[in-house]
């Protein structure tokens, strides 16, 4: 398993440089940029990046948001909003320290797949815009939510600060991937997305109220985000949902 850092629609090059520097500080190298600002080698991004100007920043890759959700186990970083079990856009969430423990436990589940190959799933820690962060629509598409506990009087951190806090807590994972054991058979992001599509078909088959489907989908996504299902578990769940839908169709 490797951990990438994704920044969505950053407004200022300086913040991208600051995040790259924090990545270098704590051993991360894979920077993904969705709709980034211009990164002039003579501009503030490289000026703020420190030694990350030599490798992390020049090697940053521009990707789409769809690419993140289709190829990574995604963890969206956002402010605490006091939401609870009745609202599932930003809940449930983990703190950065809890996220580090969670990912470390998953990494420790096994070394390699049954065929001796690499079967780990990559993680993308996703940060949003300076002023508004990640939108609710974007958060609804992510697998896990991470939030930094801060003073109730002023809980909002700027983008560079938030990334530094999260990456500090994840520093034990910021090492060369060959030094970490791989997850034995965790489902790939594409397999998990297939299960979400099957669940959507199931909601339609059981005639779940249209106005409640988005919330049900978010609940199911967060449940799977905490569960880290294996490929076999995903295949089995998809089969059960498919058979249930087919049976309902026959009865109709």
MARMI-961092 format. One record per atom (N, C-alpha, C): residue in three letters; x, y, z. Coordinates in pm, whole numbers, plus 32768, in hexadecimal, padded with zeros to 4 digits. Layout:
<pts>
AlaXYZ ...
</pts>
This chain:
<pts>
Unk80547F898000 Unk800080008000 Unk8057807C8000 Unk803380DD7FAC Unk8074815F7FAE Unk800D81CA7FCC Unk803B823B7FFF Unk7FE282A98021 Unk800583207FC8 Unk7FA5834B7F77 Unk7FB483C27F24 Unk7F6C84377F66 Unk7F9284AF7F41 Unk7F5185287F71 Unk7F13856E7EFA Unk7E90858A7F02 Unk7E4985CC7E95 Unk7E1786557EC3 Unk7E2586B87E6D Unk7DF6873F7E8A Unk7D9487677E1C Unk7D1A87887E44 Unk7CB087A67DE5 Unk7C9F883E7DD5 Unk7CB4886F7D5D Unk7C9388F97D3A Unk7CD589607D96 Unk7D55894B7DB4 Unk7D9D89AD7E06 Unk7D9C8A347DC0 Unk7D8E8A9E7E0E Unk7D858B247DD3 Unk7E0C8B687DC6 Unk7E6A8B487E1D Unk7EEB8B8D7E1B Unk7F5D8B287E0D Unk7FBE8B457DB7 Unk80318AEC7DA8 Unk807D8AD97E2A Unk80808B3F7E80 Unk80CB8B347EFC Unk809C8AC37F54 Unk80198AAD7F5A Unk7FE68A407FAC Unk800D89B87F74 Unk801389AC7EF0 Unk8040892E7EB5 Unk80D289167EDC Unk812389807ED8 Unk81AE89737F00 Unk81BD894D7F93 Unk816B89897FE9 Unk816F896A8078 Unk814B88D98092 Unk80E688A6804B Unk80BF881A805C Unk812E87BE802B Unk816C87E17FBB Unk81DB87917F88 Unk824C878B7FEF Unk826687FC8030 Unk82D087FF8096 Unk82AC87A3810B Unk822E87A88138 Unk8204875081A5 Unk821086BE817D Unk81EF86A08101 Unk81FE861780D0 Unk828F85EC80DA Unk82E9864280B0 Unk8378862280B8 Unk83A4860F8149 Unk8370866381A4 Unk839286588231 Unk837185CF826A Unk82FF85988240 Unk82CE851E8280 Unk82D284A38226 Unk831D84AC81B8 Unk833C8434816B Unk82DA840F80FE Unk8288846E80D1 Unk822984518065 Unk825B84917FE4 Unk823984557F73 Unk826F84897EF5 Unk820A84957E84 Unk819784547E91 Unk8136844F7E22 Unk80CE84BE7E34 Unk80DE852B7DE8 Unk8084859E7DF1 Unk8029859F7D77 Unk7FA585A07D90 Unk7F4185A07D26 Unk7EF586257D2A Unk7EE486647CB9 Unk7EA686E87CB3 Unk7E2D86E67C56 Unk7DB9870E7C8D Unk7D3E871A7C40 Unk7D2587AE7C25 Unk7D2187D47BA8 Unk7D0D88617B80 Unk7D6B88C07BCA Unk7DED88AC7BBE Unk7E4C88FD7C0B Unk7E6289877BCC Unk7E9889E57C1A Unk7EC38A647BE0 Unk7F468A4E7B95 Unk7F728AB27B4D Unk7FF18AA67B09 Unk80648A9D7B6B Unk80C28A427B52 Unk81348A2C7BAD Unk81B58A517B65 Unk81D28AD07B65 Unk82498B057B24 Unk82C68ADE7B74 Unk83288A9D7B35 Unk83A48A7A7B7E Unk83E98AF17BBD Unk83CA8B697B8E Unk84058BE27BC8 Unk83A48C277C28 Unk832F8BEA7C40 Unk82C88C2B7C90 Unk82C48BFA7D20 Unk82568C1E7D66 Unk824E8C067DF6 Unk823D8B737E1A Unk82028B227DC2 Unk81F48A937DE2 Unk827D8A567DFC Unk82DB8A6E7DA2 Unk83628A377DB2 Unk83AD8A807E21 Unk838B8B007E36 Unk83CB8B497EA2 Unk83A48B157F2B Unk83268AE97F3A Unk82F58AB77FBA Unk83148A247FD0 Unk833F89DE7F67 Unk834B894C7F6E Unk83CA891B7FB2 Unk842D89727FC9 Unk84AA89448004 Unk84E988D97FAD Unk851C88707FEB Unk855D88067F9E Unk84FB87B47F4B Unk847A87C37F66 Unk8417877D7F14 Unk841287B27E86 Unk845488257E6D Unk845A885C7DE6 Unk84AE88027D8A Unk84FF87A87DC9 Unk855887547D7B Unk851586D57D48 Unk84AB86A67D8E Unk846F86287D65 Unk83D786267D72 Unk83A086457DE8 Unk830F86397DFB Unk82C386937D9B Unk82E687127D96 Unk829B87717D44 Unk82AC875B7CAE Unk832787477C7D Unk8335872F7BED Unk82F086B07BBD Unk82E1864E7C17 Unk82A585CF7BF2 Unk820F85C87C0F Unk81D486387C3C Unk814486397C57 Unk80F7861A7BD8 Unk808985D07BE8 Unk803885A77B75 Unk7FB085EA7B79 Unk7F85861E7B08 Unk7EFF86587AFF Unk7E9D85EA7ADC Unk7E3585DA7B2E Unk7DD285707B1A Unk7D4685AC7B28 Unk7CE1855C7B0C Unk7C5785867B20 Unk7C2385507BA5 Unk7BB685897BD4 Unk7B7885567C4F Unk7B4684C77C39 Unk7B1484AB7BC1 Unk7AE984237BA2 Unk7B5D83C17BB0 Unk7BD483EA7B84 Unk7C4983937B90 Unk7C63836F7C22 Unk7C5383CE7C7C Unk7C6A83B27D0A Unk7C0983487D3C Unk7B88835C7D21 Unk7B2483007D58 Unk7B2B82767D19 Unk7B5B826E7C9E Unk7B5F81ED7C58 Unk7BDD819D7C76 Unk7C4881DF7CA5 Unk7CC8819A7CB2 Unk7D02819A7D3F Unk7CC281DE7D9D Unk7CF981E77E25 Unk7C8B81D17E8C Unk7CB681A27F01 Unk7C6181AA7F78 Unk7C71823A7FA9 Unk7C0682897FA2 Unk7C1183197FB5 Unk7BEB83438043 Unk7C3B839F807A Unk7C2083D780FE Unk7C18846F80EF Unk7BA084A680FD Unk7B8D853580F0 Unk7BA6857C8174 Unk7BF485E78172 Unk7C14863281EB Unk7BBF86B081EF Unk7B7886C4825F Unk7B1A87338269 Unk7B10876182F9 Unk7AD387D4830C Unk7AC1880A8393 Unk7A5187C083DB Unk7A5787BE8461 Unk79EB878684B1 Unk797087DE84A0 Unk78FD87A08488 Unk788387EE8471 Unk781587CB84D5 Unk7836877D853C Unk77D4875785A2 Unk776087058569 Unk777686C584F7 Unk770F866D84C1 Unk771185E9850E Unk76A085A38509 Unk769585258552 Unk765A84BB84F7 Unk762A844F8535 Unk75FA83DE84E9 Unk758383FB8490 Unk7542846D84A3 Unk74CF848F8450 Unk74F884D283CD Unk757884F983C3 Unk75AB8539834A Unk763084FA8328 Unk763884BC82B3 Unk76AC84678293 Unk770B84A2822C Unk770285258213 Unk775F855E81B3 Unk77EB856881EF Unk77F585988269 Unk787685A982AC Unk788085528329 Unk783084EB832F Unk782C849583A5 Unk781184068375 Unk784E83A183B8 Unk78AE83AB8426 Unk793983D183F3 Unk798A8408844C Unk7A10842F8425 Unk7A7583FA848A Unk7AF483F78461 Unk7B6283D484B9 Unk7BBD844D84C7 Unk7C0684548535 Unk7C6D84BA8543 Unk7CEA848A84F9 Unk7D4A84E284DF Unk7DC584B5849C Unk7E0C844584E7 Unk7E0F844D856D Unk7E5183E385BA Unk7E07835F85AB Unk7D81836585AD Unk7D3382EB859C Unk7D4482B28510 Unk7D4E830B84AE Unk7D6382DD8425 Unk7DE982958419 Unk7E4F82CB845B Unk7ED3828B8456 Unk7ECC81FF8491 Unk7E8981F08503 Unk7E7A816C8541 Unk7E2C810D84E7 Unk7DC2814284AA Unk7D6D80F18454 Unk7DBA80BD83DB Unk7E0381168398 Unk7E4E80EC8322 Unk7EC280908348 Unk7F0080AB83B9 Unk7F6E805483E6 Unk7F3B7FC78401 Unk7EC47FBC843C Unk7E8A7F398459 Unk7E6B7EEF83D9 Unk7E397F368376 Unk7E1A7EF682F7 Unk7E987EC882B2 Unk7EFF7F1C82B4 Unk7F7E7EF78277 Unk7FB67E7A82B7 Unk7FA17E6B8339 Unk7FD97DFA8380 Unk7F8C7D798370 Unk7F1F7D79831F Unk7ECC7D028313 Unk7F117C9082C9 Unk7F707CB08274 Unk7FAE7C458229 Unk801D7C7A81D1 Unk806D7C1F819B Unk80E07C49814C Unk80C27C5180B8 Unk80947BE4807C Unk80797BE37FEC Unk7FFF7B8D7FD2 Unk7FD17B937F56 Unk7F607B417F31 Unk7F837AAE7F28 Unk7F1D7A5E7F0F Unk7F3279CE7F0B Unk7F9179A67E9C Unk7F9479F67E30 Unk7FED79D47DC1 Unk80787A117DD1 Unk80907A507E45 Unk81137A8A7E5E Unk81247B147E23 Unk80BA7B4A7DE1 Unk80C47BCC7DA1 Unk80997C3D7DFC Unk80A57CB77DC7 Unk80807D2F7E10 Unk7FEA7D427E07 Unk7FA47D3F7E79 Unk7F137D4D7E76 Unk7EE47DC07ECE Unk7F3D7E1A7EF3 Unk7F147E8A7F45 Unk7EC77EF17EF5 Unk7E747F3C7F3B Unk7E277FA77EFD Unk7E5E802D7F2B Unk7E7780877ECD Unk7EAE81097EF1 Unk7E4581627F31 Unk7E7481BA7F89 Unk7E1F82197FD0 Unk7E3F82A57F9D Unk7DD982F77F89 Unk7DEC83847F67 Unk7DAD83D87FD5 Unk7DFE842A8016 Unk7DCD8488807A Unk7DAD8509802F Unk7D2F85338032 Unk7CFE859B7FD8 Unk7CE2861C8025 Unk7D1D868A7FF6 Unk7D06870E8031 Unk7CC087677FCA Unk7C6D87C47FFC Unk7C1F88197FA4 Unk7C5488A67F98 Unk7BFD88FF7F76 Unk7C20898A7F58 Unk7C3E89D97FD8 Unk7C878A477FC6 Unk7CAD8A99803A Unk7C328AD18083 Unk7BD18B038039 Unk7B618B49807A Unk7AEE8AEE80A1 Unk7ACE8A8C804D Unk7A568A3C8065 Unk7A7289A78074 Unk7AEF897E8066 Unk7B0F88F08076 Unk7AD1889B8008 Unk7AAA8822802C Unk7A6887C67FD0 Unk79D187DB7FD8 Unk798E87D67F66 Unk78FD87E87F66 Unk78B8876B7F9D Unk783A877A7FC2 Unk77EE87077FF3 Unk77E2869C7F87 Unk77D186C67F0A Unk77C986637E9D Unk784B86157E90 Unk78BC865A7E9F Unk793E86157E97 Unk795185B87F0F Unk792F85E77F86 Unk793D85947FFE Unk78E785177FF6 Unk787285247FB9 Unk781884B17FAE Unk785484427F59 Unk78B484627F03 Unk78F283FF7EAB Unk797183C17EE8 Unk799B83F17F5D Unk7A1583BF7F9B Unk79F583528001 Unk7A5882FC801A Unk7A418286806C Unk7A4582A08102 Unk7A958301812A Unk7AAC831781B9 Unk7ABC83AD81D0 Unk7A9983DB8247 Unk7AA68469826A Unk7B05847682DF Unk7B6284D382D5 Unk7BC084F18340 Unk7BB085838367 Unk7BA8859E83E8 Unk7B9586278417 Unk7BF48644848A Unk7C2B86BC848B Unk7C8C86E484F1 Unk7C4487298564 Unk7C4986F185DD Unk7C098733864F Unk7C5387B6866E Unk7C0A8821867A Unk7C4588A38699 Unk7BE988EF86F6 Unk7C1689628724 Unk7BC889B28781 Unk7B4089D78745 Unk7AD889CB8796 Unk7A5289F08769 Unk7A4A8A848746 Unk7AA18AD58781 Unk7AA18B648765 Unk7AD58B8386DA Unk7B2D8B2F86A6 Unk7B668B468621 Unk7B9B8AC285EA Unk7B418A6D85B6 Unk7B6989E5858E Unk7BA089DA8501 Unk7BA58A4884B5 Unk7BC98A428428 Unk7C5F8A558417 Unk7CA089F383DA Unk7D2F89FC83BB Unk7D418A208328 Unk7DB08A638308 Unk7DC88A7A827A Unk7DFA89F8823B Unk7DFD89F781B7 Unk7E19897D816D Unk7EA18941818F Unk7F0889948194 Unk7F8E896281B3 Unk7F9789298240 Unk7F58896D82A1 Unk7F59893C832B Unk7F1488B38334 Unk7E9F88A982F6 Unk7E53882C82FD Unk7EA387B882C4 Unk7EE187CE8251 Unk7F3087638214 Unk7FA5873C826B Unk7FE6879E82AA Unk805A878082FF Unk8031872C8377 Unk7FC1874E83B6 Unk7F928702842A Unk7F7386728402 Unk7F2986608396 Unk7F0385D8836C Unk7F7E85868345 Unk7FD885C182F8 Unk804D857682CB Unk80AC8557833F Unk80B185AE83A1 Unk810185908419 Unk80CD8511845C Unk80498507846A Unk8010849184AC Unk802484128458 Unk802B842383D4 Unk803B83AE837C Unk80CD838F835D Unk812983D283A3 Unk81B683C98380 Unk81ED833B8381 Unk81B382E383D6 Unk81E4825983DB Unk81CB82108358 Unk816C82438307 Unk814F82048286 Unk819D82468214 Unk81E182B38232 Unk822782FC81CA Unk82B382C881B2 Unk82BD824A8197 Unk833F820B817C Unk833481BF80F9 Unk83A5819380C8 Unk83A68146804B Unk834A80CF8056 Unk82F880BA7FF0 Unk829180547FF7 Unk82CA7FC7800C Unk83467FAF7FE6 Unk837E7F2A7FF8 Unk839A7F0D808B Unk83967F7480E0 Unk83AE7F5E816E Unk832F7F3D81B9 Unk82BD7F428174 Unk823C7F2881B4 Unk82007EA9817D Unk81C77E5481D4 Unk817F7DDF81A3 Unk81017E0B8159 Unk80D87DBD80F8 Unk80617DE080AA Unk7FE67D9B80E2 Unk7F727DD980C8 Unk7EF47D9D80EE Unk7EE07D1E809C Unk7EAF7CB480DC Unk7EAB7C32809A Unk7E4E7C318022 Unk7DD37C5D8030 Unk7D777C527FBF Unk7D097CBB7FC4 Unk7D2B7D337FEB Unk7CC57D9A7FF2 Unk7C907DBA7F67 Unk7C0E7DD57F5F Unk7BD07DF57EDF Unk7C0C7E737EA4 Unk7C167E767E20 Unk7C487EED7DDD Unk7BDB7F587DDC Unk7C017FD87DC9 Unk7B9C80417DBF Unk7B3580267D52 Unk7B5F7FF07CE1 Unk7B007FD47C76 Unk7A9B7F697CA0 Unk7ACA7F047CEB Unk7A6E7E9E7D1C Unk7A0A7ED97D7E Unk7A3A7F317DD6 Unk79E17F707E37 Unk797C7FCA7DF0 Unk79A880147D89 Unk794B80697D3F Unk78E280137CF9 Unk79087F9C7CCC Unk78A77F417C91 Unk783D7F177CF5 Unk78667F027D72 Unk78067EE07DDB Unk77A77F557DF4 Unk77DB7FCF7DF2 Unk778380437E04 Unk771C804B7D94 Unk7747802E7D19 Unk76E9802F7CA9 Unk767F7FC37CBB Unk76A87F4D7CED Unk76497EE17D05 Unk75E77F087D73 Unk76187F4C7DDA Unk75C17F797E46 Unk755A7FDD7E11 Unk758580357DB6 Unk752980957D79 Unk74BB804D7D2D Unk74E07FE37CE2 Unk747C7F937C9B Unk741C7F507CFF Unk74537F247D6F Unk74007EE37DD6 Unk739A7F457E0F Unk73C67FC17E2A Unk736A80257E5F Unk72F5803B7DFF Unk7314803A7D7D Unk72AA804A7D1A Unk724E7FD07D19 Unk728A7F597D25 Unk723B7EDE7D21 Unk71DA7ED47D95 Unk72047F047E0C Unk71AB7EFD7E80 Unk71517F787E89 Unk715B7FCE7E22 Unk710980467E1B Unk711E80A07E96 Unk719D80AC7EBF Unk71BC81077F2D Unk719981957F03 Unk715B81E47F5B Unk7130826B7F33 Unk71A282BA7EF3 Unk718682F67E82 Unk71EB833E7E35 Unk723183A87E89 Unk71E483EE7EDD Unk721E845C7F2A Unk727A842A7F9B Unk727783A87FB9 Unk72CB83718023 Unk734383237FEE Unk734C83147F6A Unk73B582BF7F33 Unk744082FA7F44 Unk744E837D7F33 Unk74D283BB7F40 Unk750983A67FCD Unk74B583B38031 Unk74E2839E80BB Unk7507830C80D1 Unk74B882B0809B Unk74D6822280A8 Unk755B82008066 Unk7574823D7FF1 Unk75F282247FAD Unk766982597FFE Unk765982CF803A Unk76C68305808C Unk76E082AC8105 Unk7675827D8147 Unk7685822481BA Unk76D081A58193 Unk76A9816C8121 Unk76E880F080F3 Unk777B810880D1 Unk7799817B8092 Unk7823819B806F Unk787881A980ED Unk784781EE8151 Unk7895820181CB Unk78A7817D8217 Unk784081298212 Unk784A80A58251 Unk78B980548210 Unk78BD8051818C Unk792680088146 Unk79AE8049815C Unk79AF80CF8166 Unk7A2C8115817E Unk7A6E80EF8201 Unk7A1D80CD8264 Unk7A5380A182E4 Unk7A76800C82E3 Unk7A347FC1828B Unk7A3F7F2F8290 Unk7AB87EF88246 Unk7AEC7F3D81E1 Unk7B587F09818E Unk7B3B7E7A8160 Unk7AD17E668110 Unk7AAD7DDE80E7 Unk7B147D9F808B Unk7B197D1B808E Unk7B707CD18033 Unk7B2B7CC37FAC Unk7B777C9A7F49 Unk7B3E7C847EC5 Unk7AD07C1C7EC8 Unk7AE57BB27F15 Unk7A7F7B487F1D Unk7A007B7B7F60 Unk7A0F7BCD7FC9 Unk799A7C04800D Unk79497C5D7FAF Unk79907CAE7F61 Unk794A7D067F02 Unk78FF7CB37E9A Unk79417C4C7E66 Unk79017BF77E01 Unk78857BB47E3A Unk788F7B837EB6 Unk781D7B407EF6 Unk77AA7BA17F0C Unk77C87C197F3D Unk775F7C7C7F54 Unk771C7CA67ED1 Unk776D7CB77E68 Unk77317CDA7DE7 Unk76D37C6C7DB7 Unk76FD7BEE7DCA Unk76A87B7F7DA1 Unk76257B7B7DEE Unk762C7B937E70 Unk75B27B927EC2 Unk75537C017E98 Unk75897C787E83 Unk75347CE87E5A Unk74F87CD07DD0 Unk75497C967D77 Unk75177C7A7CEF Unk74A57C147CF3 Unk74BA7BA97D42 Unk74537B407D4A Unk73D37B767D89 Unk73E27BCB7DEF Unk736C7C057E2F Unk731E7C5B7DCC Unk73687CAC7D7E Unk73257CFF7D1B Unk72E07CAD7CB0 Unk73217C427C83 Unk72E57BEC7C1D Unk72697BA77C50 Unk726B7B7C7CCE Unk71F67B3A7D08 Unk71817B9B7D11 Unk719F7C167D38 Unk71347C7A7D3F Unk70FA7C967CB6 Unk714F7C9A7C50 Unk71207CB17BC8 Unk70C37C407B9A Unk70E87BC37BBD Unk70957B507B96 Unk700D7B567BDC Unk700C7B7C7C5A Unk6F907B837CA5 Unk6F357BF17C6E Unk6F737C5C7C3B Unk6F217CC77C00 Unk6EE37C9A7B7C 
</pts>
